[in-house]
Amino acid sequence: FKNINHKEYFPVNLSALQKLAEEKNLTKIGIAELVEAGLTNGKKLVKILGEGELKAKIDVEANAFSKTAEEAIKAVGGNATKI
């Protein structure tokens, strides 16, 4: 049995977002910034996962978020926007 509605996501952890925000001094991270940083190829959907610690207040745009990632982003004052 193969689910025809299955979507394959490229995972990106909070620790990678934190590192990217610090290195490039970003307050908003979307798919374009992730592709530019080499964290995804831009061809697959992106899902933000909750592994790692997020300290920076950033607004994140991605195709999906894990519950812990969304909570962590909002806990530091950022926004998690599904696109």
N, C-alpha and C positions, 0 to 999 in steps of 0.2 A: 504494500500500500504506500502510495506517495501522495502527500498532501499537495494539491495544486495551488493552494494559497500560501505555501511556505515562502518566506522571504529570508534571504541570506544577508546578514549584516556584517560589516567590518567593525570589529570592536576597538574602541578607544577608551582608555582608562582616565580617571580624574587626575592621576599623577602626571600623565602626558599633557593634559590641559594646563595643569599648574606650571609645568616646565616651560611650555610654549608661551604662556602668559607672562612669565618672568623674563624669558629671553627676548621676546619681541615687544614687551610692555603693552600688551593687548588688554582691552576691556571687553571686547566682543570677539567670539570665535565661531566661525561658520565653516561650512564645507570647504570653501575656497582657501581659508587659512590652514585647514588640516591637510589639504592637497599640497599646498606650497611648502609646508613643513615636512612632507613626506610621510605623514601618519596614515594616509589612505590614498588610493589611486584615483578616486573620483568616479569610479565606475560602479562600485557597490554602495548600497545603503550604509549609513553610519549609525552605530548604536553606542551611546556613551555609557560606560560601566562604572560602578562605584568603587573600584579598587584604587587605593591611594588616598592621599589627603589633599583637599583643596582649601587654600588659604585666601586666594585672590578672588575679589568680587568681579565675576565675569558673566556676560550674557552669552549663552551657548545655543547655537542652532544646529540641530541634527535630526535625523530621520526617526530616531527612537532613543529612549532613556530607560535605564533600569530604575527601579523605585529608589534604591539607595543613592544613585547618582543624582537623580532629580532632587531628592531631599537635601543632599550635601550642597548642591549648587544654590538652592534657595536659602539654606542655613547661613551662608556667608553673604547673602544679599544679592545674589545674581538671579538671572532668569534662565529657565530651560524652555526653549521654544521648539516644538516639533514642526518640521517642514515637510 
